[in-house]
């Protein structure tokens, strides 16, 4: 019987297969011995250590400093261990809204009792104005907290020149005035305090000057309420002291930024045109606005010359004498 010519190739093929499986068995047995040795040495059975021994070299991973003491899944399975995110350590709830408001007014009173009392008084009078028009509360407000020819000149209720400044009938009116009052009031207060002049003198005299200007231009036909005369006086004084200060505002949903001095000139022009009936609404007391702007400018000139400090000193001296001190 003759063998086919390709018989030697079959012998070579089977020989290679036998050698391959023999090497595989040897490598497997070697790995098992290494793993067994590692597990025997490390009671925790670290698989990472076994792999490193097989492949050689050190691990190429980097530890996270926020999770140095973090438990592993094995610890959690044993019970008693819990995971905690590092973000939870920095998480803090904001204080209650009532606490925020209370802290704000406490800081405001500490900074300036005049700003604090003016704000609280305005808010209180605004709430009182919300009573029905025919109520007794509203009647008292109309008789003592409104500036008009009838109230001030005929009834001689001169206290209305000041009290009417802290009366606001609409939410928009009080919101705008309180924002301007607290914004410019803080700046002006710091400047006046550095020269020994209290802020309440500025606020009361500005309210009186603005309402007197309204009575001069009104003609006995209307009435006026609001802190606009005072806030515009603060704005005018602050703008003349810091003419290059940039002020930001929103006009018809358009943000505008311009130097304070240009805003002062613009408001002055609008007030004059409003008195002439050329711009603005009929229910806006443009004459009161004009009075506030003019007062702020006049106060600035007196302040620059040192007259305000002198008058303030004499006023405090007279008050001490009246009080018997």
Residue frames relative to the residue before (quaternion, step in Angstrom):
aa qw qx qy qz dx dy dz
X 1.0000 0.0000 0.0000 0.0000 0.00 0.00 0.00
X 0.2656 -0.7866 0.5441 0.1212 3.51 -0.77 1.05
X 0.4099 -0.6984 0.5336 0.2439 3.59 -1.08 0.78
X 0.5227 -0.6211 0.4650 0.3533 3.57 -1.02 0.56
X 0.6295 -0.5862 0.3518 0.3693 3.60 -1.09 0.55
X 0.7077 0.4714 -0.2818 0.4444 3.71 1.04 -0.53
X 0.3200 0.7815 -0.4874 0.2219 3.60 1.18 0.26
X 0.6398 0.5243 -0.3653 0.4270 3.70 0.84 -0.71
X 0.6302 0.5408 -0.3485 0.4346 3.65 1.02 -0.66
X 0.6153 0.5332 -0.3563 0.4584 3.57 1.06 -0.63
X 0.6374 0.5264 -0.3276 0.4575 3.57 1.00 -0.80
X 0.6494 0.5150 -0.3172 0.4609 3.60 0.96 -0.85
X 0.6538 0.5287 -0.3160 0.4394 3.60 0.94 -0.90
X 0.6851 0.4717 -0.2967 0.4692 3.58 0.82 -0.90
X 0.6086 0.5575 -0.3532 0.4404 3.56 1.06 -0.66
X 0.6592 0.5067 -0.3005 0.4674 3.63 0.97 -0.91
X 0.6422 0.5244 -0.3315 0.4502 3.59 0.97 -0.81
X 0.6599 0.5046 -0.3121 0.4609 3.56 0.93 -0.87
X 0.6509 0.5147 -0.3213 0.4563 3.60 0.96 -0.82
X 0.6413 0.5443 -0.3196 0.4364 3.63 1.00 -0.85
X 0.6961 0.4575 -0.2799 0.4773 3.56 0.84 -0.94
X 0.6094 0.5492 -0.3560 0.4474 3.57 1.05 -0.61
X 0.6614 0.4960 -0.3059 0.4723 3.59 0.99 -0.85
X 0.6332 0.5434 -0.3301 0.4414 3.58 1.01 -0.79
X 0.6515 0.5119 -0.3113 0.4653 3.54 0.96 -0.86
X 0.6512 0.5198 -0.3198 0.4511 3.58 0.97 -0.85
X 0.6696 0.4966 -0.3021 0.4623 3.62 0.93 -0.92
X 0.6517 0.5242 -0.3172 0.4471 3.55 0.98 -0.87
X 0.6612 0.5014 -0.3052 0.4672 3.52 0.93 -0.88
X 0.6424 0.5245 -0.3235 0.4557 3.60 1.07 -0.74
X 0.6560 0.5090 -0.3096 0.4634 3.56 0.97 -0.83
X 0.6451 0.5221 -0.3267 0.4522 3.53 0.99 -0.87
X 0.6509 0.5107 -0.3328 0.4525 3.56 0.99 -0.72
X 0.6401 0.5169 -0.3306 0.4623 3.58 1.04 -0.75
X 0.6630 0.5018 -0.3034 0.4655 3.58 0.91 -0.96
X 0.6508 0.5125 -0.3241 0.4570 3.54 0.96 -0.88
X 0.6439 0.5189 -0.3214 0.4613 3.56 1.00 -0.82
X 0.6598 0.5146 -0.3063 0.4539 3.62 0.97 -0.89
X 0.6684 0.4905 -0.3095 0.4657 3.53 0.90 -0.88
X 0.6417 0.5267 -0.3314 0.4483 3.52 1.01 -0.72
X 0.6898 0.4662 -0.2839 0.4757 3.55 1.03 -0.71
X 0.7668 0.2804 -0.1479 0.5582 3.61 1.06 -0.76
X 0.3435 -0.7783 0.4906 0.1884 3.54 -0.35 1.23
X 0.6457 0.5280 -0.3291 0.4428 3.61 1.14 -0.54
X 0.3710 -0.7602 0.4760 0.2407 3.61 1.20 -0.23
X 0.1187 0.8256 -0.5421 0.1020 3.56 0.76 0.99
X 0.3255 -0.7591 0.5375 0.1701 3.58 -0.55 1.18
X 0.5981 0.5722 -0.3672 0.4244 3.58 1.10 -0.66
X 0.6439 0.5227 -0.3179 0.4593 3.59 1.01 -0.79
X 0.6293 0.5356 -0.3291 0.4571 3.58 1.04 -0.80
X 0.6712 0.4991 -0.2979 0.4601 3.55 0.89 -0.95
X 0.6427 0.5258 -0.3255 0.4522 3.57 1.01 -0.81
X 0.6495 0.5115 -0.3246 0.4595 3.59 1.03 -0.70
X 0.6498 0.5144 -0.3154 0.4622 3.53 1.06 -0.76
X 0.7697 0.3701 -0.2005 0.4800 3.55 0.84 -0.97
X 0.4169 -0.7087 0.4747 0.3140 3.59 1.14 -0.54
X 0.7185 0.4219 -0.3123 0.4563 3.61 -1.10 0.61
X 0.5455 -0.6090 0.4767 0.3231 3.53 -1.38 0.06
X 0.6004 -0.5580 0.4078 0.4024 3.61 -1.13 0.42
X 0.3319 -0.7685 0.5243 0.1559 3.57 -1.06 0.82
X 0.4907 0.6478 -0.4504 0.3697 3.60 1.15 0.42
X 0.3267 -0.7376 0.5657 0.1707 3.57 -1.27 0.53
X 0.4305 -0.7211 0.4826 0.2486 3.59 -0.81 0.96
X 0.3869 -0.6998 0.5549 0.2295 3.56 -1.20 0.68
X 0.4035 -0.7467 0.4630 0.2554 3.65 -0.54 1.08
X 0.6423 0.5335 -0.3306 0.4400 3.59 1.17 -0.53
X 0.7537 0.3375 -0.1879 0.5317 3.60 1.23 -0.35
X 0.2296 0.8059 -0.5210 0.1624 3.60 1.06 0.62
X 0.7832 0.2755 -0.1395 0.5397 3.57 0.99 -0.80
X 0.3675 0.7482 -0.4834 0.2675 3.56 1.20 0.39
X 0.4638 -0.6860 0.4760 0.2962 3.65 -0.89 0.83
X 0.4359 -0.6722 0.5339 0.2704 3.54 -1.25 0.50
X 0.6831 -0.4603 0.3546 0.4424 3.55 -1.29 0.13
X 0.6244 0.5433 -0.3465 0.4415 3.55 1.08 -0.65
X 0.6391 0.5128 -0.3288 0.4696 3.58 1.04 -0.73
X 0.6429 0.5182 -0.3297 0.4578 3.58 1.03 -0.77
X 0.6422 0.5251 -0.3282 0.4518 3.56 1.01 -0.79
X 0.6418 0.5223 -0.3312 0.4534 3.58 1.09 -0.64
X 0.5061 -0.6601 0.4167 0.3666 3.58 1.25 -0.38
X 0.7543 0.4090 -0.2915 0.4228 3.53 -1.18 0.65
X 0.7071 0.4156 -0.2633 0.5078 3.61 1.16 -0.44
X 0.0797 -0.7883 0.6098 0.0185 3.56 -1.04 0.80
X 0.4335 -0.6745 0.5348 0.2666 3.55 -1.19 0.62
X 0.0390 -0.7853 0.6178 0.0059 3.58 -1.10 0.74
X 0.3932 -0.7260 0.5178 0.2242 3.56 -0.75 1.06
X 0.5045 -0.6504 0.4611 0.3316 3.63 -0.98 0.72
X 0.5699 0.5941 -0.3893 0.4133 3.62 1.17 -0.39
X 0.6022 0.5810 -0.3635 0.4095 3.58 1.13 -0.56
X 0.6031 0.5729 -0.3677 0.4158 3.58 1.13 -0.50
X 0.7340 0.3934 -0.2191 0.5083 3.60 1.16 -0.65
X 0.5209 0.6544 -0.4131 0.3602 3.59 1.22 -0.09
X 0.0825 0.7913 -0.5990 0.0900 3.56 -0.87 0.96
X 0.4216 -0.7112 0.5040 0.2499 3.55 -0.83 0.95
X 0.4838 -0.6417 0.4906 0.3369 3.62 -1.04 0.64
X 0.5764 -0.5914 0.4173 0.3794 3.59 -1.11 0.54
X 0.6418 -0.5206 0.3803 0.4152 3.62 -1.16 0.39
X 0.6277 -0.5692 0.3822 0.3688 3.54 -1.18 0.65
X 0.6248 0.5408 -0.3409 0.4483 3.59 0.99 -0.76
X 0.6528 0.5081 -0.3134 0.4665 3.57 1.01 -0.77
X 0.6290 0.5302 -0.3330 0.4608 3.60 1.02 -0.77
X 0.6696 0.4899 -0.3006 0.4703 3.58 0.91 -0.91
X 0.6532 0.5166 -0.3137 0.4561 3.56 0.95 -0.88
X 0.6648 0.4941 -0.3077 0.4683 3.59 0.95 -0.83
X 0.6302 0.5405 -0.3424 0.4399 3.59 1.03 -0.75
X 0.7046 0.4491 -0.2757 0.4752 3.58 0.83 -0.94
X 0.6013 0.5384 -0.3651 0.4640 3.61 1.10 -0.56
X 0.6629 0.4828 -0.3014 0.4864 3.58 0.98 -0.81
X 0.6396 0.5278 -0.3281 0.4524 3.59 1.02 -0.79
X 0.6562 0.5023 -0.3106 0.4698 3.60 0.96 -0.83
X 0.6456 0.5068 -0.3215 0.4722 3.57 1.02 -0.74
X 0.6790 0.4916 -0.2911 0.4610 3.58 1.00 -0.80
X 0.7951 -0.1328 0.1276 0.5778 3.60 0.86 -0.95
X 0.3309 -0.7461 0.5420 0.2001 3.62 -0.46 1.11
X 0.6055 0.5625 -0.3652 0.4286 3.61 1.07 -0.60
X 0.6732 0.4698 -0.2976 0.4874 3.59 0.90 -0.86
X 0.6402 0.5279 -0.3224 0.4556 3.58 1.01 -0.81
X 0.7061 0.4581 -0.2740 0.4653 3.60 0.76 -1.02
X 0.6408 0.5235 -0.3321 0.4529 3.60 1.00 -0.72
X 0.6634 0.4985 -0.3050 0.4672 3.58 1.00 -0.82
X 0.6744 0.4886 -0.3004 0.4649 3.59 0.84 -0.96
X 0.6555 0.5128 -0.3163 0.4553 3.61 0.93 -0.86
X 0.6536 0.5100 -0.3151 0.4619 3.58 0.95 -0.83
X 0.6633 0.4949 -0.3092 0.4685 3.59 0.94 -0.85
X 0.6489 0.5169 -0.3199 0.4576 3.59 0.98 -0.80
X 0.6811 0.4744 -0.2949 0.4734 3.60 0.86 -0.90
X 0.6086 0.5491 -0.3574 0.4476 3.59 1.07 -0.66
X 0.6556 0.4945 -0.3130 0.4772 3.58 0.97 -0.80
X 0.6486 0.5135 -0.3262 0.4574 3.60 1.00 -0.73
X 0.6353 0.5368 -0.3298 0.4467 3.60 1.07 -0.65
X 0.6066 0.5785 -0.3550 0.4139 3.60 1.20 -0.31
X 0.4783 0.6454 -0.4563 0.3827 3.61 1.23 -0.01
X 0.6605 -0.4966 0.3666 0.4274 3.61 -1.18 0.41
X 0.6148 -0.6105 0.3681 0.3374 3.54 -1.07 0.86
X 0.7152 0.4559 -0.2540 0.4649 3.59 1.06 -0.68
X 0.4850 0.6834 -0.4365 0.3273 3.61 1.21 -0.04
X 0.6315 -0.5467 0.3988 0.3785 3.55 -1.28 0.41
X 0.5983 0.5666 -0.3617 0.4360 3.60 1.12 -0.63
X 0.6717 0.4925 -0.2955 0.4679 3.57 0.93 -0.89
X 0.6184 0.5424 -0.3469 0.4506 3.59 1.04 -0.68
X 0.6403 0.5071 -0.3219 0.4789 3.58 1.02 -0.78
X 0.6482 0.5179 -0.3183 0.4586 3.57 0.97 -0.83
X 0.6698 0.4968 -0.3093 0.4571 3.60 0.92 -0.84
X 0.7060 0.4749 -0.2695 0.4510 3.60 1.03 -0.70
X 0.8158 0.2583 -0.1072 0.5063 3.61 1.08 -0.64
X 0.7632 0.3584 -0.1859 0.5045 3.60 1.15 -0.39
X 0.6248 0.4703 -0.3495 0.5160 3.58 1.16 0.59
X 0.2965 -0.7491 0.5673 0.1709 3.57 -0.94 0.92
X 0.2529 0.7373 -0.5910 0.2076 3.57 -0.69 1.12
X 0.6664 -0.4825 0.3733 0.4286 3.56 -1.29 0.25
X 0.6565 0.5191 -0.3151 0.4475 3.56 0.95 -0.86
X 0.7127 0.4690 -0.2694 0.4467 3.59 0.80 -1.00
X 0.7736 0.3823 -0.1988 0.4646 3.58 0.75 -1.05
X 0.7859 0.3631 -0.1851 0.4649 3.57 0.72 -1.09
X 0.7360 0.4001 -0.2484 0.4863 3.60 0.83 -0.90
X 0.7543 0.3555 -0.2014 0.5138 3.59 0.85 -0.92
X 0.3127 -0.7930 0.4657 0.2378 3.58 1.33 -0.18
X 0.3509 0.6991 -0.5292 0.3287 3.54 0.93 0.92
X 0.0905 -0.8609 0.4998 0.0282 3.54 0.44 1.24
X 0.5446 0.6146 -0.4032 0.4038 3.58 1.19 -0.36
X 0.5534 0.6159 -0.3922 0.4007 3.59 1.23 -0.40
X 0.5398 0.6200 -0.4066 0.3986 3.61 1.19 -0.39
X 0.7271 0.3687 -0.2249 0.5337 3.60 1.14 -0.60
X 0.6861 0.5071 -0.3033 0.4244 3.60 0.82 -0.96
X 0.6233 0.5533 -0.3510 0.4268 3.61 1.04 -0.69
X 0.5869 0.5911 -0.3781 0.4041 3.60 1.14 -0.52
X 0.7301 0.4082 -0.2342 0.4955 3.59 1.12 -0.56
X 0.5529 0.5784 -0.3983 0.4484 3.60 1.25 0.36
X 0.0373 0.7743 -0.6287 0.0614 3.57 -0.95 0.97
X 0.2865 -0.7966 0.5150 0.1346 3.53 -0.81 1.03
X 0.7740 0.2787 -0.1593 0.5458 3.64 1.11 -0.52
X 0.6013 -0.5821 0.4129 0.3594 3.55 -1.20 0.57
X 0.6380 0.5295 -0.3313 0.4504 3.59 0.94 -0.83
X 0.6407 0.5411 -0.3212 0.4400 3.57 0.99 -0.86
X 0.7238 0.4255 -0.2592 0.4773 3.58 0.76 -0.98
X 0.6178 0.5520 -0.3604 0.4287 3.63 1.03 -0.66
X 0.6755 0.4814 -0.2946 0.4745 3.60 0.89 -0.90
X 0.6915 0.4834 -0.2904 0.4515 3.58 0.88 -0.92
X 0.6537 0.5026 -0.3285 0.4606 3.61 0.96 -0.74
X 0.6251 0.5308 -0.3430 0.4581 3.58 1.01 -0.74
X 0.6936 0.4542 -0.2784 0.4848 3.61 0.86 -0.94
X 0.6346 0.5507 -0.3309 0.4295 3.60 0.98 -0.83
X 0.7228 0.4261 -0.2458 0.4853 3.58 0.89 -0.93
X 0.6449 0.5295 -0.3293 0.4420 3.60 1.06 -0.69
X 0.7650 0.3411 -0.1961 0.5099 3.58 0.64 -1.10
X 0.5836 0.5928 -0.3752 0.4090 3.59 1.13 -0.55
X 0.6330 0.5278 -0.3377 0.4547 3.60 0.99 -0.75
X 0.6756 0.4979 -0.2976 0.4551 3.57 0.90 -0.93
X 0.6877 0.4763 -0.2831 0.4691 3.57 0.88 -0.96
X 0.6188 0.5580 -0.3501 0.4280 3.59 0.99 -0.79
X 0.6645 0.5043 -0.3118 0.4548 3.59 0.88 -0.89
X 0.6652 0.5022 -0.3070 0.4593 3.58 0.97 -0.84
X 0.6848 0.4751 -0.2935 0.4682 3.59 0.87 -0.91
X 0.6402 0.5361 -0.3325 0.4384 3.59 0.97 -0.82
X 0.6289 0.5397 -0.3421 0.4430 3.60 1.06 -0.65
X 0.7281 0.3595 -0.2272 0.5375 3.59 1.27 -0.32
X 0.5796 -0.6372 0.3579 0.3606 3.57 1.23 0.38
X 0.5366 0.6044 -0.4117 0.4211 3.62 1.18 0.47
X 0.3467 -0.7484 0.5195 0.2230 3.65 -0.64 1.00
X 0.5620 -0.6378 0.4211 0.3161 3.56 -1.11 0.72
X 0.6080 0.5930 -0.3704 0.3762 3.61 1.02 -0.72
X 0.5812 0.5650 -0.3866 0.4399 3.61 1.10 -0.51
X 0.6541 0.5078 -0.3054 0.4701 3.57 0.93 -0.89
X 0.6843 0.5035 -0.3009 0.4332 3.60 0.80 -1.00
X 0.7025 0.4679 -0.2857 0.4538 3.62 0.77 -0.96
X 0.6923 0.4649 -0.2948 0.4665 3.58 0.87 -0.87
X 0.6187 0.5288 -0.3474 0.4658 3.60 1.09 -0.62
X 0.6365 0.5202 -0.3303 0.4638 3.60 1.00 -0.79
X 0.6677 0.4943 -0.3056 0.4653 3.58 0.91 -0.87
X 0.6707 0.5019 -0.3025 0.4548 3.60 0.88 -0.92
X 0.6653 0.5069 -0.3084 0.4531 3.58 0.92 -0.84
X 0.6877 0.4656 -0.2883 0.4765 3.60 0.93 -0.82
X 0.6171 0.5214 -0.3526 0.4723 3.61 1.06 -0.61
X 0.6202 0.5223 -0.3378 0.4780 3.59 1.06 -0.68
X 0.6254 0.5267 -0.3381 0.4660 3.58 1.03 -0.74
X 0.6708 0.4923 -0.3040 0.4640 3.61 0.89 -0.88
X 0.6394 0.5365 -0.3307 0.4404 3.59 1.07 -0.66
X 0.7638 0.3552 -0.1935 0.5030 3.61 1.01 -0.74
X 0.5675 0.6537 -0.3789 0.3271 3.59 1.16 -0.44
X 0.2862 -0.7767 0.5174 0.2171 3.58 0.87 -0.82
X 0.6115 -0.6038 0.3431 0.3792 3.61 1.18 0.39
X 0.5596 0.6482 -0.3711 0.3592 3.59 1.18 0.28
X 0.8167 0.2440 -0.1022 0.5129 3.60 1.02 -0.67
X 0.3422 -0.6948 0.5861 0.2379 3.51 -1.37 -0.30
X 0.2212 -0.7898 0.5670 0.0766 3.53 -1.23 0.50
X 0.0490 0.7572 -0.6507 0.0285 3.56 -1.10 0.81
X 0.5982 0.6022 -0.4142 0.3285 3.56 -1.24 0.36
X 0.5010 -0.6731 0.4853 0.2458 3.50 -1.32 0.54
X 0.3280 0.7899 -0.4763 0.2041 3.59 1.26 0.20
X 0.6269 0.5408 -0.3463 0.4411 3.61 0.99 -0.74
X 0.6738 0.4838 -0.2894 0.4776 3.58 0.99 -0.85
X 0.6830 0.4919 -0.3037 0.4464 3.59 0.83 -0.92
X 0.6726 0.4710 -0.3079 0.4805 3.60 0.99 -0.73
X 0.5920 0.5341 -0.3679 0.4784 3.59 1.14 -0.48
X 0.6368 0.5102 -0.3181 0.4827 3.59 1.01 -0.79
X 0.6526 0.5134 -0.3100 0.4631 3.57 0.96 -0.90
X 0.6645 0.5092 -0.3146 0.4475 3.59 0.88 -0.92
X 0.6700 0.4954 -0.3025 0.4627 3.58 0.86 -0.93
X 0.6768 0.4876 -0.2923 0.4677 3.59 0.89 -0.93
X 0.6576 0.5162 -0.3122 0.4514 3.60 1.00 -0.77
X 0.6753 0.4739 -0.2989 0.4797 3.59 1.04 -0.67
X 0.6408 0.4972 -0.3265 0.4853 3.58 1.12 -0.57
X 0.7836 0.1370 -0.0531 0.6036 3.58 1.01 -0.88
X 0.0783 -0.8645 0.4938 0.0515 3.63 0.47 1.13
X 0.7154 0.4465 -0.2670 0.4665 3.61 1.08 -0.57
X 0.4065 0.7086 -0.4845 0.3130 3.61 1.24 0.04
X 0.3410 -0.7479 0.5337 0.1987 3.58 -0.83 0.97
X 0.1231 -0.7828 0.6091 0.0330 3.53 -0.87 1.06
X 0.2062 -0.7793 0.5848 0.0898 3.55 -0.97 0.93
X 0.0761 0.7849 -0.6092 0.0842 3.53 -0.97 0.90
X 0.3349 -0.7107 0.5802 0.2147 3.53 -1.33 0.24
X 0.0419 -0.7889 0.6123 -0.0317 3.55 -0.68 1.17
X 0.8222 -0.1071 0.0194 0.5587 3.57 -0.47 1.24
X 0.6857 -0.5102 0.2480 0.4561 3.56 0.94 1.04
X 0.5790 0.5442 -0.3882 0.4668 3.61 1.22 0.39
X 0.3260 -0.7526 0.5319 0.2107 3.65 -0.59 1.06
X 0.0572 -0.7942 0.6046 -0.0210 3.56 -0.89 1.01
X 0.0713 -0.7695 0.6341 0.0255 3.55 -1.04 0.87
X 0.1705 0.7805 -0.5826 0.1494 3.59 -0.77 1.03
X 0.6263 -0.5370 0.3929 0.4062 3.60 -1.19 0.42
X 0.6160 -0.5943 0.3805 0.3501 3.55 -1.11 0.77
X 0.6381 0.5462 -0.3436 0.4201 3.60 0.95 -0.78
X 0.6569 0.4987 -0.3146 0.4699 3.61 0.99 -0.75
X 0.6120 0.5287 -0.3511 0.4719 3.58 1.10 -0.63
X 0.6249 0.5355 -0.3299 0.4624 3.57 1.00 -0.80
X 0.6769 0.4782 -0.2974 0.4740 3.60 0.86 -0.91
X 0.6488 0.5251 -0.3221 0.4466 3.59 0.98 -0.79
X 0.6730 0.4782 -0.2939 0.4817 3.59 0.92 -0.86
X 0.6147 0.5414 -0.3465 0.4572 3.57 1.08 -0.69
X 0.6735 0.4882 -0.2953 0.4699 3.58 0.94 -0.83
X 0.6458 0.5151 -0.3233 0.4616 3.59 0.99 -0.82
X 0.6413 0.5274 -0.3288 0.4500 3.59 0.99 -0.79
X 0.6614 0.4957 -0.3124 0.4683 3.59 0.93 -0.85
X 0.6738 0.4745 -0.2973 0.4822 3.58 0.92 -0.86
X 0.6232 0.5416 -0.3434 0.4476 3.60 1.08 -0.62
X 0.6291 0.5178 -0.3351 0.4730 3.58 1.03 -0.73
X 0.6820 0.4731 -0.2725 0.4865 3.57 1.08 -0.75
X 0.4976 -0.6848 0.4140 0.3347 3.59 1.25 -0.09
X 0.4922 0.6886 -0.4150 0.3335 3.58 1.20 0.31
X 0.7883 0.1013 -0.0598 0.6039 3.62 1.15 -0.53
X 0.7397 0.4437 -0.2964 0.4101 3.52 -1.32 0.22
X 0.5692 -0.5899 0.4624 0.3380 3.49 -1.41 0.11
X 0.5972 -0.6064 0.4023 0.3373 3.53 -1.20 0.54
X 0.6918 0.4765 -0.2887 0.4594 3.60 1.14 -0.51
X 0.5469 0.5744 -0.4097 0.4506 3.61 1.26 0.29
X 0.3536 -0.7411 0.5357 0.1970 3.56 -0.85 1.03
X 0.1376 -0.8290 0.5392 0.0551 3.57 0.27 1.27
X 0.6205 0.5477 -0.3566 0.4333 3.60 1.05 -0.61
X 0.6253 0.5121 -0.3398 0.4809 3.60 1.08 -0.64
X 0.6267 0.5251 -0.3295 0.4721 3.57 1.03 -0.77
X 0.6524 0.5073 -0.3105 0.4698 3.55 0.93 -0.87
X 0.6443 0.5224 -0.3211 0.4569 3.60 0.97 -0.83
X 0.6533 0.5108 -0.3157 0.4611 3.60 0.99 -0.79
X 0.6636 0.5004 -0.3035 0.4660 3.58 0.93 -0.87
X 0.6623 0.4954 -0.3061 0.4715 3.57 0.95 -0.85
X 0.6422 0.5190 -0.3360 0.4531 3.58 0.97 -0.80
X 0.6442 0.5240 -0.3262 0.4517 3.58 0.95 -0.84
X 0.6589 0.4999 -0.3050 0.4721 3.59 1.02 -0.80
X 0.6622 0.4925 -0.3055 0.4750 3.60 0.97 -0.84
X 0.6362 0.5196 -0.3287 0.4662 3.58 0.99 -0.80
X 0.6252 0.5379 -0.3382 0.4531 3.59 1.03 -0.74
X 0.6622 0.4984 -0.3120 0.4644 3.59 0.93 -0.86
X 0.6671 0.4825 -0.3046 0.4790 3.60 0.98 -0.81
X 0.6364 0.5299 -0.3191 0.4608 3.55 1.05 -0.77
X 0.6554 0.5294 -0.3085 0.4416 3.57 0.96 -0.87
X 0.7154 0.4375 -0.2354 0.4912 3.56 1.12 -0.69
X 0.5481 -0.6477 0.3802 0.3681 3.59 1.28 -0.01
X 0.4464 0.7092 -0.4552 0.3010 3.60 1.23 0.05
X 0.6290 0.5574 -0.3450 0.4179 3.58 0.96 -0.82
X 0.6560 0.5049 -0.3186 0.4617 3.57 0.92 -0.82
X 0.6494 0.5131 -0.3140 0.4653 3.57 1.00 -0.80
X 0.6677 0.4914 -0.3001 0.4718 3.59 0.92 -0.92
X 0.6396 0.5278 -0.3280 0.4526 3.58 0.98 -0.78
X 0.6434 0.5165 -0.3198 0.4658 3.57 0.99 -0.79
X 0.6763 0.4822 -0.2972 0.4709 3.59 0.92 -0.87
X 0.6317 0.5277 -0.3347 0.4587 3.59 1.03 -0.72
X 0.6642 0.4896 -0.3126 0.4705 3.59 0.88 -0.86
X 0.6417 0.5235 -0.3217 0.4590 3.56 1.02 -0.75
X 0.6563 0.5016 -0.3094 0.4712 3.59 1.03 -0.80
X 0.6458 0.5156 -0.3238 0.4607 3.60 1.02 -0.78
X 0.6382 0.5132 -0.3331 0.4673 3.58 1.00 -0.75
X 0.6502 0.5130 -0.3201 0.4600 3.57 1.01 -0.79
X 0.6542 0.5142 -0.3095 0.4602 3.61 1.00 -0.81
X 0.6950 0.4729 -0.2747 0.4667 3.56 1.03 -0.76
X 0.5324 -0.6603 0.3936 0.3545 3.55 1.27 -0.03
X 0.4749 0.6740 -0.4412 0.3543 3.55 1.27 0.27
